[in-house]
Amino acid sequence: MTLIDVHEMFSSDAKCRELLKRLRWPNGPECPRCSTKAKALNTGKDLLYCKDCDYQFTATSGTVFHDSHLALIKWFTCVYLLCESRKGMSANQIKRMLGVSYKTAWYLCHRIRHAMKAINAELLDGKIEMDETFIGGKRKRHIGAGPRSEKEIVIGIRQRGGELRLFHAQDVTSGTLAKYIRENVSRKLEVFMTDDYSAYQGAVAVNMPVSKHKTINHSSRVYVQGDVHTNTIESAFSLLKRGIVGTWHSISAKHLQAYCDEMSFRFSRRKRSDLFIDTLRFMVTADPLTFENLTASKPRLRVA
């Protein structure tokens, strides 16, 4: 699907809403309160009505689209641009392309990222790589104190030939690494590959047989040993960093996970022909994201 296809297929608000209804309720509209069948009201606002609850709603009620006054074709255009841009797209670019304010574009992009967040995702198996990287600021030495890092930590897990997952972490201790392994990696995996960072030993030991753990000795400048390497997760880190430096430029530490979610979502589905439709399907099933929650207390992250 191309951008021209999107505008031809969904040229009116009614056509956009019809698609959202089909994605949200494949078996016909249901009440979001009691899940009983609802019927359409004969009005110009495309309202649906639940007799049991005496409740009126639309296809966008209680979703990421909730309370938005922006035309749905602009929503659809933004979804397409974010999905098809390999290194993401900035809110400033969206602002110029859609003819909206920066605040609207920024909020719009973050609501789409909110829907991209993986929830109840299946455990990864097969050949798994895991690594960590550091994003943003520089190390500074203060008088009377040791060096202090202003960088943010991102932990990555990638299934070869499968999904990518990126997490903004507070540290890279054995306990933190073990938590992400437990929540994302199946014990039935084939092999688990990391570098020789010592914290991985303890993290792996509590989650899987140590015989499945293979390490590559980066400290001795060994980067590939047969099929054992972490090059594929490192290539995903490179894509994330190019997105931050070349597209988003400056992001906050609070919102770093949202950008990781977007990159993971898009990267894991990059070969799917229905990426645009699939993203909309997540958007009509995700909970709303209010502007107040989005903007609460966000420390800045400076990108080198």
TINU-533565 format. One line per 4 residues: their letters; for each residue x, y, z of N, C-alpha, C. Coordinates in steps of 0.2 Angstrom, whole numbers, plus 2048, in hexadecimal, padded with zeros to 3 digits. Example, Ala and Ser with C-alpha at 12.3 -4.5 7.8 and 13.67 -1.06 7.14 Angstrom:
! residues 2
as	842:7E4:827:83E:7EA:827:842:7F0:827 ~ 840:7F5:823:844:7FB:824:840:800:827
This chain:
! residues 304
mtli	804:7FA:800:800:800:800:804:806:800 ~ 803:80B:7FC:806:811:7FB:802:817:7FF ~ 806:81D:7FF:802:822:802:7FC:825:7FE ~ 7FD:824:7F7:7F8:826:7F3:7F2:821:7F4
dvhe	7F3:81A:7F5:7EE:816:7F6:7EA:817:7FC ~ 7EE:819:801:7EA:81B:808:7E5:821:806 ~ 7E7:826:803:7E3:82C:801:7DD:82A:7FD ~ 7DE:825:7F8:7D9:824:7F4:7D4:81F:7F7
mfss	7D6:81A:7FB:7D2:816:7FE:7CE:819:804 ~ 7D1:81E:808:7CE:821:80E:7CD:828:80D ~ 7CA:82A:808:7CA:831:806:7C5:835:80A ~ 7C1:832:80E:7BC:835:812:7BC:832:819
dakc	7B9:836:81E:7B9:834:825:7B5:82E:825 ~ 7AF:82D:821:7AB:827:822:7AF:821:820 ~ 7B3:821:81B:7B7:81B:819:7BC:819:81E ~ 7BF:81E:821:7C4:81D:826:7C0:81A:82C
rell	7BA:81C:82E:7B7:819:834:7B4:812:832 ~ 7B3:811:82C:7B0:80A:82A:7B6:805:82B ~ 7BC:807:829:7C2:803:82A:7C3:802:832 ~ 7C3:807:836:7C4:806:83D:7BF:802:840
krlr	7B9:802:83E:7B4:7FE:841:7B5:7F6:83F ~ 7B7:7F5:839:7B9:7EE:837:7BF:7EB:83B ~ 7C3:7F0:83C:7C9:7ED:840:7C8:7EC:847 ~ 7C4:7F1:84A:7C2:7F0:851:7BD:7EB:852
wpng	7B9:7EA:84E:7B3:7E5:84F:7B2:7E0:849 ~ 7B7:7DB:848:7B6:7D7:842:7AF:7D4:841 ~ 7AC:7D3:847:7A5:7CF:847:7A0:7D4:848 ~ 7A1:7DA:846:79B:7DF:847:79C:7E3:84E
pecp	79A:7EA:84E:79B:7EE:853:799:7EB:85A ~ 79D:7EC:85F:79B:7EA:866:79C:7F0:86B ~ 798:7F0:870:798:7F5:875:79F:7F5:879 ~ 7A3:7FA:87A:7A9:7FA:87D:7A8:7F9:885
rcst	7A2:7FA:887:7A1:7F9:88E:79E:7F2:890 ~ 79A:7EF:88C:797:7E8:88E:798:7E3:889 ~ 79B:7E5:883:79D:7E0:87E:797:7DD:87A ~ 791:7E0:87B:78B:7DE:877:78B:7E1:871
kaka	787:7DE:86C:786:7E1:865:783:7E8:865 ~ 786:7EC:861:783:7F3:861:781:7F4:85A ~ 77D:7F9:859:77A:7FB:853:77C:802:851 ~ 77C:803:84A:77D:80A:848:777:80E:849
lntg	778:815:84B:773:81A:84B:773:81E:844 ~ 76D:81F:842:76C:823:83C:76D:82A:83D ~ 774:82C:83E:776:833:83F:77C:834:83A ~ 77E:83A:83A:783:83C:836:78A:83C:839
kdll	78A:839:840:790:839:843:793:832:844 ~ 790:82D:840:792:826:840:792:823:847 ~ 78D:825:84B:78C:822:852:78A:81B:852 ~ 78C:817:857:78A:811:859:786:811:860
yckd	781:80C:861:77D:80C:867:77C:806:86A ~ 77E:805:870:77D:7FF:874:776:800:878 ~ 771:7FC:877:76B:7FC:87A:76B:7FA:882 ~ 770:7F5:883:770:7F3:88A:773:7F8:88F
cdyq	778:7FC:88C:77C:801:890:779:808:88F ~ 774:808:88A:772:80F:888:778:814:887 ~ 77D:811:883:783:815:882:784:816:87A ~ 786:81C:879:788:81E:872:78F:81E:871
ftat	792:81C:86C:799:81C:86B:79B:81C:863 ~ 7A1:81C:862:7A3:81C:85B:7A9:817:85A ~ 7AC:816:854:7B1:811:853:7B8:813:856 ~ 7B8:81A:858:7BE:81C:85B:7BE:81D:863
sgtv	7B8:81C:865:7B7:81D:86D:7BB:818:871 ~ 7BF:81B:876:7C3:817:87A:7C9:814:877 ~ 7CB:817:871:7D1:814:86D:7D7:81A:86D ~ 7DC:819:86A:7E1:81E:869:7DE:824:866
fhds	7D9:823:861:7D6:829:85E:7D1:82D:862 ~ 7D0:82B:868:7CB:82E:86D:7CC:835:86E ~ 7C6:839:86D:7C6:840:86E:7CA:844:869 ~ 7CD:841:864:7D0:845:85F:7CC:848:85A
hlal	7CD:84F:858:7C9:853:853:7CD:853:84D ~ 7D2:84F:84C:7D6:84F:846:7D3:84B:841 ~ 7D3:84D:83B:7D0:849:835:7D3:842:835 ~ 7CF:83D:834:7D2:836:834:7D7:835:82F
ikwf	7D6:838:829:7DB:837:823:7E2:83A:825 ~ 7E2:83F:82A:7E8:841:82C:7EB:83C:831 ~ 7E7:839:835:7E9:833:839:7EC:82E:835 ~ 7E9:82C:830:7EB:826:82C:7F1:828:828
tcvy	7F2:82E:826:7F8:830:822:7FE:830:827 ~ 7FD:832:82D:802:832:832:804:82B:834 ~ 800:826:834:801:81F:836:805:81D:830 ~ 803:81E:82A:807:81B:824:80E:81E:824
llce	80F:825:825:816:828:825:81A:825:82B ~ 818:824:831:81C:821:836:81D:819:835 ~ 819:816:832:81A:80F:830:81F:80E:82B ~ 81F:812:825:823:811:820:829:814:820
srkg	82B:818:825:831:81C:825:836:818:829 ~ 83B:815:826:840:810:829:843:813:830 ~ 844:819:830:848:81C:836:843:821:83A ~ 83C:820:838:837:824:83C:836:82B:838
msan	832:82F:83B:830:835:839:82F:83A:83F ~ 832:840:83E:831:845:844:82B:848:844 ~ 829:84A:84A:823:84E:84A:823:855:846 ~ 829:858:845:829:85E:841:828:85C:83A
qikr	82A:856:838:829:854:831:821:853:830 ~ 81E:84F:835:817:84E:834:813:855:835 ~ 815:859:839:812:860:839:812:863:832 ~ 817:863:82E:818:866:828:814:862:823
mlgv	814:85C:823:810:858:81E:809:858:81F ~ 806:858:825:7FF:858:827:7FC:85F:827 ~ 800:864:828:7FE:86B:829:7FA:86C:830 ~ 7FD:869:835:7FB:869:83C:800:86D:840
sykt	7FE:86E:846:803:871:84B:808:86C:84D ~ 80E:86E:850:813:86A:853:810:866:858 ~ 80C:869:85D:809:866:863:805:860:860 ~ 800:861:85B:7FC:85C:859:800:856:856
awyl	805:858:852:809:853:84E:80D:84F:853 ~ 80F:852:859:813:84E:85E:80F:849:862 ~ 809:84C:864:804:848:867:801:842:863 ~ 800:844:85C:7FE:83F:858:803:839:857
chri	809:83B:856:80E:835:855:80F:831:85C ~ 80E:834:862:80F:830:868:809:82C:869 ~ 803:82E:867:7FD:829:868:7FE:823:863 ~ 801:824:85D:802:81E:859:807:81A:85C
rham	80D:81D:85F:812:819:862:80F:815:868 ~ 80A:818:86B:807:815:871:804:80F:86F ~ 801:80F:869:7FD:809:867:802:803:864 ~ 808:805:863:80D:801:860:811:7FD:866
kain	80F:7FF:86C:812:7FC:872:810:7F4:872 ~ 815:7F0:872:813:7E9:873:810:7E7:879 ~ 80A:7E4:879:807:7E2:880:805:7DA:87F ~ 807:7D7:884:805:7CF:884:809:7CC:87E
aell	80F:7CE:87C:812:7CB:876:815:7C4:878 ~ 815:7C0:873:817:7B9:874:81F:7B9:876 ~ 821:7B4:879:828:7B3:87B:82C:7B1:874 ~ 832:7B4:874:836:7B2:86E:839:7AC:86F
dgki	83A:7A8:869:83E:7A2:86A:843:7A2:864 ~ 846:79C:862:84B:79B:85D:851:79E:85F ~ 855:7A2:85A:85B:7A5:85C:85A:7AC:85E ~ 85C:7AD:864:85B:7B4:867:862:7B7:868
emde	862:7BE:867:868:7C2:869:865:7C8:86D ~ 86A:7C9:872:868:7CE:877:86E:7D3:878 ~ 86D:7D9:879:873:7DE:87A:870:7E4:87D ~ 875:7E9:87F:873:7EF:881:876:7F5:87E
tfig	874:7FA:87E:877:800:87B:875:806:87F ~ 879:80C:87D:878:812:881:876:818:87C ~ 871:81C:87E:86E:821:87A:86F:828:87D ~ 871:82C:879:871:833:87B:877:836:87E
gkrk	876:83A:883:87B:83F:886:883:83D:887 ~ 887:841:88A:88E:83F:88A:890:83E:892 ~ 895:83B:893:898:83A:89A:89B:840:89C ~ 899:843:8A2:89C:849:8A4:8A0:847:8AB
rhig	8A5:84B:8AC:8A9:84A:8B3:8A8:850:8B7 ~ 8A6:850:8BD:8A4:855:8C1:8AA:856:8C6 ~ 8AB:85C:8C8:8B1:85D:8CD:8AF:859:8D4 ~ 8B4:855:8D6:8B2:852:8DC:8AE:84B:8DC
agpr	8AD:84A:8D5:8A9:844:8D4:8AB:840:8CE ~ 8A9:83A:8CE:8AB:835:8C8:8A7:837:8C2 ~ 8A8:833:8BD:8A4:835:8B6:89D:833:8B7 ~ 899:837:8B4:891:835:8B5:88F:835:8AE
seke	88B:82F:8AD:888:82E:8A6:881:831:8A5 ~ 880:835:8A0:87A:838:89E:876:834:899 ~ 879:82E:897:876:82A:892:871:826:895 ~ 86C:824:890:867:81F:892:868:818:88F
ivig	866:813:893:867:80C:891:861:809:88D ~ 863:806:887:85E:802:884:860:7FB:883 ~ 85C:7F7:885:85D:7EF:885:859:7ED:87F ~ 85C:7E9:87B:859:7E6:875:859:7DE:875
irqr	854:7DC:872:853:7D4:871:850:7D3:86A ~ 854:7CF:866:852:7CE:860:852:7C7:85E ~ 84C:7C4:85B:84C:7BD:859:84E:7BD:851 ~ 853:7B9:850:855:7B9:849:84F:7B7:844
ggel	84E:7BB:83F:849:7BA:83B:842:7BB:83E ~ 842:7BF:844:83B:7C0:847:83B:7C7:84A ~ 838:7C8:850:837:7CE:853:83D:7D1:856 ~ 83D:7D8:857:841:7DC:85B:83E:7DF:861
rlfh	841:7DF:866:83E:7E3:86C:843:7E7:86F ~ 842:7EE:871:846:7F2:873:843:7F5:87A ~ 847:7F6:87F:845:7F8:886:849:7FD:888 ~ 846:803:88B:84A:808:88E:84B:806:896
aqdv	851:804:898:852:801:89E:856:806:8A3 ~ 855:805:8A9:859:809:8AE:860:807:8AF ~ 861:801:8AE:868:7FE:8AF:869:7F8:8AB ~ 86F:7F5:8AB:870:7EF:8A8:873:7EA:8AD
tsgt	870:7E9:8B3:872:7E5:8B8:86F:7DE:8B6 ~ 872:7D9:8B9:870:7D2:8B8:868:7D1:8B9 ~ 866:7D4:8BE:85F:7D4:8C0:85A:7D7:8BA ~ 85C:7DD:8B8:858:7E0:8B3:858:7DC:8AC
laky	85E:7D9:8AA:85F:7D5:8A4:85A:7CF:8A5 ~ 85B:7CC:8AB:857:7C6:8AC:84F:7C7:8AB ~ 84D:7CD:8AE:846:7CF:8AD:844:7CF:8A6 ~ 848:7D3:8A2:846:7D3:89A:846:7CC:897
iren	84B:7C8:899:84B:7C2:896:845:7BE:898 ~ 843:7BE:89E:83D:7BA:8A1:837:7BC:89D ~ 836:7C3:89C:830:7C5:899:830:7C5:892 ~ 835:7C3:88E:835:7C3:887:838:7BD:884
vsrk	83B:7B9:887:83F:7B3:884:83C:7AD:887 ~ 83B:7A8:882:838:7A1:884:83E:79D:886 ~ 83C:799:88B:841:794:88D:843:78F:888 ~ 83E:78E:883:83F:789:87E:843:78C:878
levf	846:791:879:84A:794:873:850:78F:871 ~ 853:791:86B:858:78C:869:85F:78F:86C ~ 861:795:86B:867:798:86E:866:79F:86F ~ 86A:7A1:875:869:7A8:877:870:7AB:877
mtdd	871:7B0:873:878:7B3:871:878:7BA:874 ~ 87E:7BB:878:87F:7C2:87B:887:7C3:87A ~ 889:7C9:87C:890:7CA:87C:893:7C8:883 ~ 899:7C9:884:89C:7C6:88A:89B:7CA:891
ysay	896:7CF:891:895:7D3:897:893:7CE:89C ~ 896:7CF:8A2:895:7CA:8A7:88E:7C9:8AA ~ 88A:7CF:8AA:883:7CF:8AD:87F:7CA:8A9 ~ 880:7C8:8A3:87C:7C3:89F:87C:7BC:8A2
qgav	882:7BA:8A5:883:7B4:8A8:87D:7B2:8AD ~ 87D:7B7:8B2:878:7B6:8B7:871:7B6:8B5 ~ 870:7BB:8B0:869:7BC:8AD:867:7B6:8AA ~ 86B:7B3:8A6:869:7AD:8A2:868:7A7:8A7
avnm	86C:7A6:8AC:86C:7A0:8B0:865:79F:8B3 ~ 861:7A5:8B5:85B:7A4:8B8:855:7A3:8B3 ~ 856:7A4:8AD:851:7A4:8A8:851:79E:8A3 ~ 857:79B:8A2:858:795:89D:85E:791:89F
pvsk	85F:78B:89C:865:787:89C:86B:78B:89A ~ 870:78B:89E:876:78F:89C:879:78C:895 ~ 878:786:894:87A:783:88E:878:787:887 ~ 872:78A:888:86F:78E:882:872:795:881
hkti	876:797:886:879:79D:886:880:79D:882 ~ 880:7A1:87D:887:7A2:879:889:7A9:879 ~ 88F:7AA:87B:892:7B1:87B:897:7B2:876 ~ 898:7B8:874:89D:7BA:86F:8A1:7BF:873
nhss	8A8:7BE:872:8AD:7C2:877:8AE:7C9:873 ~ 8AA:7CE:874:8AB:7D4:872:8B1:7D8:875 ~ 8B3:7D6:87B:8B8:7D9:87E:8BF:7D7:87B ~ 8BF:7D2:878:8C5:7D0:874:8C5:7D1:86D
rvyv	8C0:7D5:86B:8BE:7D7:864:8BD:7D1:85F ~ 8B9:7CD:862:8B6:7C7:85E:8AF:7C9:85D ~ 8AC:7C9:857:8A6:7CC:856:8A1:7C6:853 ~ 8A4:7C1:850:8A0:7BC:84D:8A4:7B5:84E
qgdv	8A1:7B0:850:8A4:7AA:851:89F:7A4:84F ~ 89F:7A3:848:89A:79E:845:894:7A2:845 ~ 88F:79F:848:888:7A2:848:887:7A6:84E ~ 88C:7A7:852:88B:7AA:858:88D:7B2:857
htnt	889:7B6:858:88A:7BD:858:884:7C1:85A ~ 885:7C8:85B:880:7CC:85D:87F:7D2:858 ~ 881:7D0:852:881:7D6:84C:87A:7D8:84A ~ 875:7D3:84B:86E:7D5:848:86B:7DA:84D
iesa	86C:7D9:854:869:7DD:859:86D:7E4:859 ~ 873:7E4:857:877:7EA:857:875:7EE:850 ~ 873:7EB:84B:870:7EE:845:86A:7F2:847 ~ 866:7EF:84B:860:7F2:84D:861:7F8:852
fsll	866:7F8:856:868:7FD:85A:86A:803:855 ~ 86E:801:850:870:807:84B:86B:80A:848 ~ 865:806:846:85F:809:843:85C:80E:848 ~ 85B:80C:84F:858:810:854:85C:817:855
krgi	863:816:855:867:81C:856:867:821:850 ~ 867:81E:84A:866:822:844:85F:826:844 ~ 85A:822:846:854:826:847:854:82C:84C ~ 857:82B:852:858:830:857:85C:836:854
vgtw	862:834:851:866:83A:84F:864:83D:849 ~ 861:839:844:860:83C:83E:858:83E:83D ~ 854:83B:841:84D:83C:840:84A:840:846 ~ 84A:83D:84C:847:840:852:84B:846:855
hsis	852:845:854:857:84A:857:857:84B:85E ~ 852:84C:862:852:84D:869:84C:84A:86C ~ 84D:845:870:847:842:874:848:842:87B ~ 843:841:87F:843:841:886:844:83A:888
akhl	847:83A:88E:848:833:891:842:830:893 ~ 83D:834:895:836:831:896:833:82D:890 ~ 834:830:88A:831:82E:884:835:829:880 ~ 83B:828:882:840:823:87F:83D:81C:87D
qayc	839:81A:882:836:813:881:831:813:87C ~ 82D:819:87B:828:81A:875:82C:819:86F ~ 831:81C:86E:835:81C:868:838:815:866 ~ 83A:812:86C:83C:80B:86B:836:806:869
dems	830:807:86C:82A:804:86A:829:804:862 ~ 829:80B:860:828:80C:859:82D:808:855 ~ 833:809:856:839:805:852:838:7FE:853 ~ 836:7FB:858:835:7F4:859:82F:7F1:855
frfs	82A:7F5:855:824:7F3:852:825:7F3:84A ~ 828:7F9:848:829:7FA:841:82E:7F5:83E ~ 833:7F4:842:839:7EF:840:836:7E8:83F ~ 832:7E6:844:830:7DF:845:82B:7DD:83F
rrkr	828:7E2:83D:822:7E1:837:824:7E4:831 ~ 82B:7E6:830:82D:7E9:82A:82C:7E5:823 ~ 82B:7DF:823:82A:7DB:81D:822:7DA:81C ~ 81E:7DC:821:817:7DB:820:814:7E0:81B
sdlf	810:7DD:817:80C:7E1:812:806:7E5:815 ~ 804:7E3:81B:7FE:7E6:81E:800:7EA:824 ~ 806:7ED:824:809:7F1:82A:804:7F7:82B ~ 802:7FA:826:7FE:800:828:7F7:7FE:82B
idtl	7F4:7F9:828:7EE:7F6:82B:7EF:7F3:832 ~ 7F4:7F0:833:7F6:7EC:839:7F7:7F2:83F ~ 7FA:7F7:83D:7FB:7FD:842:7F4:800:844 ~ 7F0:801:83F:7E9:803:841:7E5:7FE:845
rfmv	7E6:7F8:844:7E3:7F3:848:7E5:7F4:850 ~ 7EC:7F5:851:7EE:7F6:858:7EB:7FC:85A ~ 7EA:801:856:7E8:808:859:7E1:808:85B ~ 7DC:804:858:7D5:803:85A:7D4:7FF:860
tadp	7DA:7FB:862:7D9:7F7:868:7DD:7F9:86E ~ 7E1:7FE:86D:7E6:801:872:7E2:806:876 ~ 7E3:807:87D:7E0:80C:881:7E2:813:87F ~ 7DE:818:881:7DF:81F:87F:7E6:821:883
ltfe	7E9:826:880:7EF:82A:883:7ED:831:884 ~ 7EC:833:88A:7EB:83B:88B:7F1:83F:88A ~ 7F0:845:888:7F6:84A:888:7F9:84B:88F ~ 7F5:84B:894:7F7:84C:89B:7FC:847:89D
nlta	7FA:840:89B:7FF:83B:89D:805:83B:899 ~ 804:83D:893:80A:83D:88E:80F:842:890 ~ 80D:848:892:812:84D:894:814:84E:89B ~ 812:84A:89F:814:84A:8A6:81B:849:8A7
skpr	81F:84D:8AA:826:84D:8AC:82A:849:8A8 ~ 82D:84C:8A3:831:849:89E:838:84C:89E ~ 83D:849:8A1:844:84C:8A1:847:84B:89A ~ 84B:850:898:84E:850:891:854:84B:891
lrva	854:848:88B:85A:844:889:85E:847:883 ~ 864:849:885:867:84C:87F:86B:847:87B ~ 86A:848:874:86D:843:870:874:846:86D ~ 879:842:86D:87F:844:86B:87F:844:863
